[in-house]
């Protein structure tokens, strides 16, 4: 099955999404997500100018060889742009192989390890009572696991919360990055109260999660985790920047609250020390940013040796193509933990018709051949690219740039 053509499709049905489409001499096509939030055109150019010319004429079945060719052959390894581009190719090739075999993708990976994929939703509130109401609403929708984010008194904008009530709180609809303020002490004082109130109203039958979004130092993260222990969280996510992986040792010394990390990771090398030293409980690495299914399987296998489970990022900065591929991976992977799920807009779902479905807190990838997601190119063309950025954070008291 020879690759005869490959092209990049950029569209913005609510937000910018980049898709790779590979065509073959057997008439089959495969799709891969190539979206890198806020830097979309960098990946599009990397693919168009450097990768796609190398694919024409290759055997689409040779997934491993093509992966190694693109990774080792570039010399400049890793990084978000390179690994997102490789992931797009890899996902499209797995889609093609499964279609050629007339099987859903999970069957090629080894079959089902579970009947469905437990997901968590996003409950976001402007204050404590609003957050409680949103958590209860998600529980009523059938979610068994709910991420709770809320406003902090004294801060105008907080990650995960949009004052207008929109589900989509990033990227900002502006030509340049929005700037948010941050005050760690206000956050640390307020957050435990929010979760105590949620547990008071919700009870303990549902899982609760919280995203710190890289905001804290290691000792501050340990303090937060310790204060949240009575609320029995499923995890705290990205409590501190992970460039210094030893920092997580300090967090471990101060709290038993589980830790998740890795949505910004690009490769197994970002995960290696954290896993081998058992400093985290869940890895959030994604199909689209960690080199595709081929590489994510290696990360998961390493994690399984240390009883670390998967918890793949799945917000709307990933297209339905990535979600479809992730769900097939989730259905197979033995050490599955949970899958993030943030529904796309109606416009996005129309551009990307898909086989996966949600019911009672679970996602099911479907049984059509491939990963089950296609693209309506004519409809996609109605939504041209619009430059957008993620926000920038500054400390409230003196304006120092901080982690957003």
Rosetta blueprint (number, residue, H / E / L):
1 X L
2 X E
3 X E
4 X E
5 X E
6 X E
7 X E
8 X E
9 X E
10 X E
11 X E
12 X L
13 X L
14 X L
15 X L
16 X L
17 X E
18 X E
19 X E
20 X E
21 X E
22 X E
23 X E
24 X E
25 X L
26 X L
27 X L
28 X L
29 X E
30 X E
31 X E
32 X E
33 X E
34 X L
35 X L
36 X L
37 X L
38 X L
39 X L
40 X H
41 X H
42 X H
43 X H
44 X H
45 X H
46 X H
47 X H
48 X H
49 X H
50 X H
51 X H
52 X H
53 X H
54 X H
55 X H
56 X L
57 X L
58 X L
59 X E
60 X L
61 X L
62 X L
63 X H
64 X H
65 X H
66 X H
67 X H
68 X H
69 X H
70 X H
71 X H
72 X H
73 X L
74 X L
75 X L
76 X L
77 X L
78 X L
79 X L
80 X H
81 X H
82 X H
83 X H
84 X H
85 X H
86 X H
87 X H
88 X H
89 X H
90 X H
91 X H
92 X H
93 X H
94 X H
95 X H
96 X H
97 X H
98 X H
99 X H
100 X H
101 X H
102 X L
103 X L
104 X E
105 X H
106 X H
107 X H
108 X H
109 X H
110 X L
111 X L
112 X L
113 X L
114 X L
115 X L
116 X L
117 X E
118 X E
119 X E
120 X E
121 X E
122 X E
123 X E
124 X E
125 X E
126 X L
127 X L
128 X H
129 X H
130 X H
131 X H
132 X H
133 X H
134 X H
135 X H
136 X H
137 X H
138 X H
139 X H
140 X H
141 X L
142 X L
143 X L
144 X L
145 X E
146 X E
147 X E
148 X E
149 X E
150 X E
151 X L
152 X L
153 X L
154 X L
155 X L
156 X L
157 X L
158 X L
159 X L
160 X L
161 X L
162 X L
163 X L
164 X L
165 X L
166 X L
167 X L
168 X L
169 X L
170 X L
171 X L
172 X E
173 X L
174 X L
175 X L
176 X L
177 X L
178 X L
179 X E
180 X E
181 X E
182 X E
183 X L
184 X H
185 X H
186 X H
187 X H
188 X H
189 X H
190 X H
191 X H
192 X H
193 X H
194 X H
195 X H
196 X H
197 X H
198 X H
199 X H
200 X H
201 X H
202 X H
203 X L
204 X L
205 X L
206 X L
207 X E
208 X E
209 X E
210 X E
211 X E
212 X L
213 X L
214 X L
215 X L
216 X L
217 X L
218 X H
219 X H
220 X H
221 X H
222 X H
223 X H
224 X H
225 X H
226 X H
227 X H
228 X H
229 X H
230 X H
231 X H
232 X L
233 X L
234 X L
235 X E
236 X E
237 X E
238 X L
239 X L
240 X L
241 X L
242 X L
243 X L
244 X L
245 X L
246 X L
247 X H
248 X H
249 X H
250 X H
251 X H
252 X H
253 X H
254 X H
255 X L
256 X L
257 X L
258 X L
259 X E
260 X E
261 X E
262 X L
263 X L
264 X L
265 X L
266 X L
267 X L
268 X H
269 X H
270 X H
271 X H
272 X H
273 X H
274 X H
275 X H
276 X H
277 X L
278 X L
279 X L
280 X L
281 X L
282 X E
283 X E
284 X L
285 X L
286 X L
287 X L
288 X L
289 X L
290 X L
291 X L
292 X H
293 X H
294 X H
295 X H
296 X H
297 X H
298 X H
299 X H
300 X H
301 X H
302 X H
303 X H
304 X H
305 X L
306 X L
307 X L
308 X L
309 X E
310 X E
311 X L
312 X L
313 X L
314 X L
315 X L
316 X L
317 X L
318 X L
319 X L
320 X H
321 X H
322 X H
323 X H
324 X H
325 X H
326 X H
327 X H
328 X H
329 X H
330 X H
331 X H
332 X H
333 X L
334 X L
335 X L
336 X E
337 X L
338 X L
339 X E
340 X E
341 X L
342 X L
343 X L
344 X L
345 X L
346 X H
347 X H
348 X H
349 X H
350 X H
351 X H
352 X L
353 X L
354 X E
355 X L
356 X L
357 X E
358 X E
359 X E
360 X L
361 X L
362 X E
363 X E
364 X E
365 X L
366 X L
367 X L
368 X L
369 X L
370 X E
371 X L
372 X L
373 X E
374 X L
375 X L
376 X L
377 X H
378 X H
379 X H
380 X H
381 X L
382 X L
383 X L
384 X L
385 X L
386 X L
387 X L
388 X L
389 X E
390 X L
391 X L
392 X E
393 X E
394 X E
395 X E
396 X L
397 X L
398 X L
399 X L
400 X L
401 X E
402 X E
403 X L
404 X L
